[in-house]
């Protein structure tokens, strides 16, 4: 079982839910400095696919770019953006098969805006994996007010025209929701 260094998420289990194929185009939205999802996904989609490592922190993207070069993963492309701004991300409309938002939404007061930007980039029937902190206490002492409740997420997602494909436990402190673009 491959877990992140802090043993909070089973990355392989989450990636399996994405039904990835060689040649898929994927965006890891809020990829972070380590690319926990970026690199395993890049190996799955192969050289004929593309993985966009997207983040608001340029230092994170530089770290991802260095590792992709070392690992000879030319299918990884870094993109700096603010996901809270509609159409700011330099990824074409309806060009992604899959997108991920893992531990991103709790950092923003503009959850709906981030979901709209994700929706814009996904192809019809494309999948969005959202993983967020659940309501139980975590070892990181996050304020309950920062957490995005699953019920609230699903209401916003439906309003944007996502359909819930699956909701599941994503680890001891997280829930996961797989959404499909209609």
C-alpha positions in Angstrom: 0.0 0.0 0.0 1.6 3.3 -1.1 0.8 6.0 1.3 2.0 9.6 1.3 4.8 10.3 3.7 2.4 11.3 6.4 0.3 8.1 5.9 -2.9 9.9 5.3 -3.9 8.8 1.8 -3.6 5.6 -0.2 -2.5 7.2 -3.5 -2.7 4.0 -5.5 -6.3 3.4 -4.4 -7.3 6.9 -5.4 -5.6 6.7 -8.8 -7.4 3.4 -9.5 -10.7 5.2 -9.2 -9.7 7.5 -12.1 -9.9 4.7 -14.7 -6.8 6.1 -16.5 -5.7 5.0 -19.9 -2.6 5.5 -22.0 -2.9 8.8 -23.8 -5.2 10.5 -21.2 -4.9 14.2 -20.4 -4.9 14.8 -16.7 -4.5 17.9 -14.4 -3.3 17.6 -10.9 -4.8 20.9 -9.7 -2.9 22.0 -6.6 -0.1 19.5 -7.2 2.0 20.7 -4.3 5.8 20.4 -4.0 6.1 16.5 -4.1 3.7 15.6 -6.9 2.3 12.6 -5.0 -0.3 12.2 -7.8 1.5 13.8 -10.7 4.3 11.3 -11.1 2.3 8.0 -10.7 -0.3 9.3 -13.1 2.4 10.4 -15.6 3.6 6.8 -15.7 0.0 5.5 -16.3 -0.9 7.9 -19.1 2.5 7.3 -20.8 4.3 9.5 -23.3 1.2 9.8 -25.5 -0.7 11.4 -22.5 -0.2 14.6 -20.6 -0.2 15.5 -17.0 -0.5 19.1 -16.1 1.0 19.9 -12.6 -0.9 23.0 -11.6 -0.2 25.2 -8.6 -0.3 28.8 -7.4 3.2 28.4 -5.8 6.0 28.8 -8.3 8.5 27.0 -6.1 6.3 23.9 -6.1 6.3 23.9 -9.8 10.0 24.3 -10.1 10.5 21.2 -7.9 8.0 19.2 -10.0 9.8 20.4 -13.2 13.2 19.3 -11.9 11.9 15.8 -10.8 10.1 15.3 -14.1 13.3 16.0 -16.0 15.3 13.7 -13.8 12.7 10.9 -14.2 12.5 11.6 -18.0 8.7 12.3 -17.8 8.3 14.6 -20.7 4.5 14.2 -20.4 4.5 16.4 -17.3 4.0 20.1 -17.9 3.8 22.6 -15.1 1.3 25.5 -15.1 1.2 28.4 -12.7 -2.3 29.7 -12.0 -4.9 30.9 -9.6 -7.7 28.3 -9.7 -10.1 30.8 -8.1 -10.1 32.8 -11.3 -12.3 31.4 -14.1 -10.4 30.8 -17.3 -7.1 31.8 -15.8 -5.6 28.3 -16.1 -3.7 27.9 -19.4 -5.5 24.6 -20.2 -8.0 24.6 -23.1 -11.7 24.2 -22.5 -12.9 20.6 -22.5 -9.4 19.2 -23.0 -9.0 17.0 -19.9 -10.1 13.4 -19.4 -9.5 13.7 -15.6 -8.7 16.3 -13.0 -7.8 16.1 -9.3 -8.3 18.5 -6.4 -6.6 16.8 -3.4 -6.6 18.9 -0.2 -7.1 22.1 -2.2 -10.6 23.3 -1.5 -10.2 23.8 2.3 -7.6 26.4 1.5 -10.0 28.6 -0.3 -13.2 30.5 0.4 -14.0 30.2 -3.4 -14.9 26.5 -3.6 -17.5 27.1 -6.3 -15.1 29.1 -8.4 -12.5 26.4 -8.3 -15.0 23.7 -9.2 -16.2 25.9 -12.2 -12.7 26.2 -13.4 -12.2 22.5 -13.1 -15.5 21.9 -15.0 -14.4 24.2 -17.8 -11.3 22.2 -18.5 -12.9 18.7 -18.4 -14.3 17.0 -21.5 -17.9 15.8 -21.4 -18.0 12.7 -19.2 -14.6 13.7 -17.8 -13.9 12.8 -14.1 -13.0 15.1 -11.2 -11.6 13.5 -8.1 -12.0 15.7 -5.0 -10.4 14.6 -1.7 -10.9 16.8 1.3 -10.6 16.6 5.1 -13.6 15.0 6.8 -15.2 16.4 9.9 -13.3 14.4 12.5 -10.3 15.9 14.2 -7.0 15.4 12.3 -3.4 15.4 13.5 -3.0 18.8 11.9 -5.5 20.6 14.1 -7.4 22.2 11.2 -10.2 24.5 12.2 -13.6 22.9 11.4 -14.5 26.2 9.7 -11.9 25.5 7.0 -13.1 22.1 6.1 -15.5 21.6 3.2 -18.3 19.4 4.2 -19.1 16.6 1.7 -22.8 17.5 1.6 -21.9 21.2 0.8 -19.5 20.1 -1.9 -22.1 17.9 -3.5 -24.7 20.7 -3.6 -22.2 23.0 -5.3 -21.1 20.3 -7.7 -24.6 19.6 -8.7 -25.3 23.3 -9.3 -22.4 23.4 -11.7 -23.7 20.3 -13.5 -21.4 17.7 -12.1 -23.0 14.3 -11.3 -21.8 12.3 -8.3 -20.3 9.0 -9.5 -19.0 7.8 -6.2 -18.4 9.0 -2.6 -16.0 7.1 -0.4 -13.6 7.2 2.5 -10.2 8.3 1.2 -8.3 7.6 4.4 -8.6 8.0 8.1 -9.1 11.8 7.9 -10.4 12.3 4.3 -13.4 11.7 2.2 -13.3 11.3 -1.6 -15.9 12.2 -4.2 -15.6 11.2 -7.9 -17.6 13.7 -10.0 -18.5 13.3 -13.7 -19.0 16.2 -16.0 -22.4 16.1 -17.7 
